[in-house]
């Protein structure tokens, strides 16, 4: 019984010693760990959280390791946690939230689409439609297939039974005609 109590005290003392080593490594490397995480995730608060999570994970899993090994484990764990963070979609969620905030700012400031802008856009669309109606049917179809159905020149060429070079020329001609029509009107 005396031996088991002494062993328990030794293990407890060793555990406290390794936790002290880990605390020391953590406090010395904290700035570098946060910088690494911030560079990867782009947000200081999230970077600090990830570094703290790394510390807890290393303490739980590798509390019995030595100083230099703990340092390497901390950096590796921070790297892995940042990768997981980026994969998890937290960044996308924050980006969507900020985009919604930007939209609210525009609405609140009255910088949305004005009736004048709607009229101008409508007139430009009418001009483009009229120009397209005057184009050869093959050019109009090639432009439609390329822009709306996202087909490649080769795919369009097969559908229209022409060469890809002809498709490219037809699309370029159609776009030039539309641009010219809009420039004359504007």
C-alpha positions as CSV (number, residue, x, y, z in Angstrom):
1,X,0.0,0.0,0.0
2,X,2.9,2.3,0.8
3,X,4.4,1.7,-2.6
4,X,1.2,2.4,-4.5
5,X,0.7,5.7,-2.6
6,X,4.3,6.7,-3.3
7,X,3.9,5.8,-7.0
8,X,0.7,7.8,-7.2
9,X,2.6,10.8,-5.7
10,X,5.4,10.4,-8.1
11,X,3.0,10.3,-11.1
12,X,1.2,13.3,-9.7
13,X,4.4,15.2,-9.3
14,X,5.6,14.2,-12.8
15,X,2.2,15.3,-14.2
16,X,2.5,18.7,-12.5
17,X,6.0,19.1,-13.8
18,X,5.0,18.3,-17.4
19,X,2.1,20.6,-17.2
20,X,4.5,23.3,-16.0
21,X,6.7,22.6,-19.0
22,X,3.7,22.8,-21.3
23,X,2.6,26.1,-19.7
24,X,6.1,27.4,-20.2
25,X,6.2,26.3,-23.9
26,X,2.7,27.7,-24.4
27,X,3.5,31.1,-22.9
28,X,6.7,31.5,-24.9
29,X,5.2,30.4,-28.2
30,X,1.7,32.0,-27.8
31,X,2.5,35.0,-30.0
32,X,3.9,32.9,-32.8
33,X,1.0,30.4,-32.6
34,X,-1.6,33.2,-32.8
35,X,0.2,34.8,-35.8
36,X,0.3,31.4,-37.6
37,X,-3.4,30.8,-36.9
38,X,-4.4,34.4,-37.8
39,X,-2.5,34.2,-41.2
40,X,-4.4,31.1,-42.0
41,X,-7.9,32.0,-40.8
42,X,-7.8,35.8,-41.2
43,X,-9.4,36.7,-37.9
44,X,-7.5,37.4,-34.7
45,X,-10.3,36.3,-32.3
46,X,-10.8,33.0,-34.1
47,X,-7.0,32.5,-34.2
48,X,-6.8,33.0,-30.4
49,X,-9.6,30.5,-29.9
50,X,-7.9,27.9,-32.1
51,X,-4.6,28.3,-30.2
52,X,-6.4,27.8,-26.9
53,X,-8.1,24.7,-28.3
54,X,-4.7,23.4,-29.5
55,X,-3.2,23.9,-26.0
56,X,-6.1,22.0,-24.4
57,X,-5.8,19.2,-27.0
58,X,-2.0,18.8,-26.5
59,X,-2.4,19.0,-22.7
60,X,-4.9,16.2,-22.8
61,X,-3.2,13.9,-25.3
62,X,0.5,14.6,-24.8
63,X,0.9,16.0,-21.3
64,X,3.8,13.6,-20.6
65,X,6.0,14.8,-23.4
66,X,9.1,17.1,-23.2
67,X,9.5,20.8,-24.1
68,X,10.7,20.7,-27.7
69,X,8.4,17.9,-28.6
70,X,5.5,19.8,-27.0
71,X,6.4,22.9,-29.0
72,X,6.3,20.9,-32.3
73,X,3.0,19.3,-31.2
74,X,1.4,22.7,-30.5
75,X,2.4,24.1,-33.9
76,X,1.2,20.9,-35.7
77,X,-2.1,21.0,-33.7
78,X,-2.7,24.7,-34.6
79,X,-2.0,23.9,-38.2
80,X,-4.5,21.0,-38.2
81,X,-7.1,23.0,-36.3
82,X,-6.9,25.9,-38.8
83,X,-7.3,23.5,-41.7
84,X,-10.4,21.9,-40.0
85,X,-11.7,25.4,-39.3
86,X,-11.4,26.5,-42.9
87,X,-13.0,23.3,-44.1
88,X,-15.9,23.6,-41.7
89,X,-17.4,26.6,-43.3
90,X,-17.0,29.1,-40.4
91,X,-15.4,31.5,-42.8
92,X,-18.2,31.2,-45.4
93,X,-20.8,31.8,-42.7
94,X,-19.0,35.0,-41.5
95,X,-18.5,36.2,-45.1
96,X,-22.2,35.7,-45.8
97,X,-23.1,37.6,-42.6
98,X,-20.9,40.5,-43.6
99,X,-22.4,40.5,-47.1
100,X,-25.8,40.7,-45.6
101,X,-24.6,43.6,-43.4
102,X,-23.3,45.3,-46.6
103,X,-26.7,44.9,-48.2
104,X,-28.4,46.4,-45.2
105,X,-26.1,49.3,-45.3
106,X,-26.9,50.0,-48.9
107,X,-30.7,49.8,-48.2
108,X,-30.3,52.0,-45.2
109,X,-28.3,54.6,-47.1
110,X,-30.7,54.5,-50.1
111,X,-28.0,53.5,-52.6
112,X,-30.1,50.8,-54.1
113,X,-31.4,50.7,-57.7
114,X,-33.1,53.9,-58.6
115,X,-35.9,54.3,-61.0
116,X,-33.6,56.2,-63.3
117,X,-31.1,53.3,-63.3
118,X,-33.9,50.8,-64.0
119,X,-35.0,52.9,-67.0
120,X,-31.5,53.1,-68.4
121,X,-31.0,49.3,-67.9
122,X,-34.3,48.6,-69.6
123,X,-33.3,50.8,-72.6
124,X,-29.9,49.2,-72.9
125,X,-31.6,45.7,-72.9
126,X,-34.0,46.8,-75.6
127,X,-31.1,48.1,-77.7
128,X,-29.1,44.8,-77.2
129,X,-32.2,42.8,-78.1
130,X,-32.8,44.8,-81.3
131,X,-29.2,44.4,-82.3
132,X,-29.4,40.7,-81.7
133,X,-32.6,40.4,-83.8
134,X,-30.7,42.0,-86.7
135,X,-27.8,39.6,-86.5
136,X,-27.6,36.4,-88.6
137,X,-29.4,33.5,-87.0
138,X,-26.2,31.5,-86.6
139,X,-24.4,34.3,-84.7
140,X,-27.4,34.8,-82.4
141,X,-27.6,31.1,-81.7
142,X,-23.9,30.8,-81.1
143,X,-23.9,33.7,-78.6
144,X,-27.0,32.3,-76.8
145,X,-25.4,28.8,-76.5
146,X,-22.1,30.2,-75.3
147,X,-23.5,32.8,-72.8
148,X,-26.6,31.1,-71.5
149,X,-26.0,27.4,-71.8
150,X,-22.2,27.7,-71.1
151,X,-21.2,25.5,-74.0
152,X,-17.7,25.5,-75.4
153,X,-16.8,26.5,-78.9
154,X,-16.3,22.9,-79.9
155,X,-19.7,21.9,-78.5
156,X,-21.4,24.8,-80.3
157,X,-19.6,23.9,-83.5
158,X,-21.0,20.4,-83.4
159,X,-24.5,21.6,-82.8
160,X,-24.4,24.2,-85.6
161,X,-22.3,22.0,-87.9
162,X,-19.6,24.6,-88.4
163,X,-15.9,24.9,-87.3
164,X,-15.0,26.1,-83.8
165,X,-13.2,29.0,-85.5
166,X,-16.4,30.0,-87.2
167,X,-18.2,29.9,-83.8
168,X,-15.6,32.1,-82.3
169,X,-15.8,34.6,-85.1
170,X,-19.7,34.6,-84.9
171,X,-19.6,35.2,-81.2
172,X,-17.0,37.9,-81.4
173,X,-19.0,39.6,-84.2
174,X,-22.2,39.4,-82.2
175,X,-20.6,40.9,-79.1
176,X,-19.0,43.7,-81.2
177,X,-22.3,44.6,-82.8
178,X,-24.0,44.7,-79.4
179,X,-21.3,46.9,-78.0
180,X,-21.4,49.2,-81.0
181,X,-25.2,49.5,-80.8
182,X,-25.0,50.4,-77.1
183,X,-22.2,52.9,-77.7
184,X,-24.2,54.7,-80.4
185,X,-27.2,54.9,-78.0
186,X,-25.2,56.0,-75.0
